[in-house]
Amino acid sequence: MDYRERIARRAALELGDGEVVNLGFGMPTAVANFIPQGVNVILQSENGCLMVGPTPKYGEHDKDLANAGGQPISLRPGASVFDSAMSFAIIRGGHVNTTILGALEVDQQGNISNWSRFKGSAKNIPGMGGGMDLCSGARKVVAILRHQDKTGNSKVLKQCALPLTGRGVVKVIVTEKAVFHASPQGLLLKEIVKDATVEELRKITDAEFTVAGDLREYRL
């Protein structure tokens, strides 16, 4: 499996039965396809929907049903559709238990950056969308991202260099290499991929972290 599926599968294990869950734009939307058996969650889309289902198969989608990123979605029995004002009332009112957000950077203080200002002739990276509202309104923020960028630089940093979306809000960081828990005391390594060592992980991670006494193999 590629890194996107690996991350989405692992992130899905962070969801608890009965939770209201928001999946951010991009890689997080795939989490809807990997929710563990026996775990029933209410998926919320910030453009105005509750009870989102798995991604429909190609050719079986309804062109009028899409998530906030414009990707096709299905609706589960009992779903409701409403305007963005109601959707953000749910988010800002603290009714979202868990949000899974894609990130450009995270750091050891639990900060998250999911957007970047336009610079010169560089391609424009999308804005933060509802990320700021979710960071402040959701009870648990799970950040998912690739461990390194295309040039091999760590994206799990001592301090974010990009503008922050949320300060000190991230509880769990999931990459394709490892799972960290974030707290005011710093990052705690909880899971690491099979056949990798902690020493190898430190070499590709800018952030400092401690190792959990119950460190386990990366779950899928």
N, C-alpha and C positions, 0 to 999 in steps of 0.2 A: 504494500500500500504506500501511497505517497505521503509526504509530511502533512498535507492538509487533512487527509482522512485520519491519520494517526492522532493529530491534535484534536480534531472534532470528536473522535471516539473517546479520547481520554477526558475531554472537557464535559462530555455528557454524564460522566460518572460523578460530577459535582452536584448534580440535580437531585433534589429530594422529593419524595412522593407528596403530592398536593401543593407544590409550590407554583406561584405565578412567576413565569420566566420570560425575560426579554432577550432575544438573540440579536446581536448587533449586525451591522452590514458586513458583507464579505464572508470570510471563513466561518464565523460563528453560525451562519444560517444552516450550515451542514449538520450542526448538532441535532437538529430536529429529526434527522434520519437515524440517529444512533442512541436514542433514549433507551436505557436498559429496560428489559422486560419486568413488569410489575411496578414500574415507576410511572405514575400518572401525573403529568404536569399540565398547567394551563399556559400555553405559549401566547405571548402578547407581541403584536407587531406595532411599532410606534406610529405607523400611518393609520392605525385605527381598526384593530381586530383582536379578538380573544379566541382561543382554541384553534390556533394554527396547527395543521397536521404536517406529515412528511412532504418532501418535495415530490410533486407528481411526475410520472414518467413522461418522456417526450411524446407529444401528440395527444396527451390525455389531460392537459392543463386547461383551465378556464382563463381566457385572456383578461377577464375582469378581476381576477384574484392575483394579487402580487404583494410582496413584502415591501418594506421601506426602500429597499435597493432596486425595486422593479423586477425581482425574480419571481417566477411562478410559485404559488403555494397551493396547498389543499386546505380545506376546512373540515374540522372534526364535527360530529353531531353535537348540536347545542352551541355552535359558534355564534358570535355576535360581531357585527360590523358597525363602526361609529366614526365620528369625525376626529380630527387630530386634537382638538381641544379636550375632548373626553380622554383620549389616549394619554396625553401629557398630564392630565389631572390624576390618572392612575399612577403614572411614574412619579410625579412630584409629590403626590400624597403619601408616598411610602408603601404602596401596595404591591410593589414588585419585590419578590423574595430574593431572586438571583438574576443578575444580568451577566451575559458572556460577551465581552467586547474584544474586537480585534485591536491590536496596538502596533504602533510604529516603534515605540520604546517603552520600557518599564524600568523602574530602578529599585534599589534596596530600601528606599523609604516608603514603598508602596505607591509611588506616583505613576501616572500613566499619561502617555502622549499618543493620541490617535489622529492627529492632524498636523499639517505643516503650512506655514505661510508660503505663498508663491514667491519664488526667487528667480529673477532674471529670465533666462530662456528655458529654465528647467520646466518639466511637465508639472502641471498644477495637481497637487494631491487633494482629494476631496476634503471638505471641511469636517468639523467634528460631528455634524448632524445632531442627533439627540444624545450624544455621548456625555456631555456635561450634565444634562438633566438626570441621566441614568447613574452617573457617578455619585451624584448628590442624593438621589432618591431611592436607589435600590439598596436593600439591606446587605447584600453580598455581591461584590464585583470580582469576576473571574476574568483575567486578562489572558488572551491567547495570541501567540505570535511565533514566528520562526526564531530559533535561538540566535542565528547570525544573519547578517545581510548578505547581499550577493558578492561582496568583496571579502567576506569572512569576519567582519567586525561584529562584536557582540551587540545584541539588542537588549540584553539584560544588564543594566548599567549601574554604576555607583550613583550617578545623578543624570536624569534626563536632560538632553541638550535641546530638544524641541519644546515648543510651548505646551504647557500642561493642560490636559483635559480634566484631570482630577488629582487632588493632592492627598496622599496618604490613604487612599480609598481601597486599593487593591488588596484582596484577601488571599487569592490564589493566582499563581502564574503557571501557565501550561505552555511548554514548548514541545518540539518533537524530541528533545533530548532529556527533559527533566520536568519535575513538578516541584514548585516552591510554595511554601506558605509565607505570607508577608505579615509583619507585625511591627510595632514601634521599636522592637529589639533587632529588627533586620530580617533577612531572608533565611528560611530554614529549608534545606533540601529534604524532601519527603520521598521522592521517587526518582530513579535514574534508569535509562534504557539498558536492556540486557547487553552484556559484554563491554559496557563502558565503565570506566573507573572514576572515582571522585576527582583524582588528580587530573585526568583528561578533561573533565568538565570544567575544572577551575581554569585551565589554560584557554578555554574559549568563552569564558564568562568574565566580563568586566566587574560585575558586582561582587561584593564579598558575601559569603554565606556560611552558615554553620550546617552541620550534618545531623539529621535526626537520629536518635538512638535506635529507632525502629525503621530506618531506611529500607525501602523495598524496591523490587523491580517495577518498572513502569507498567501500569495496568492499561488494558485495552478492552 
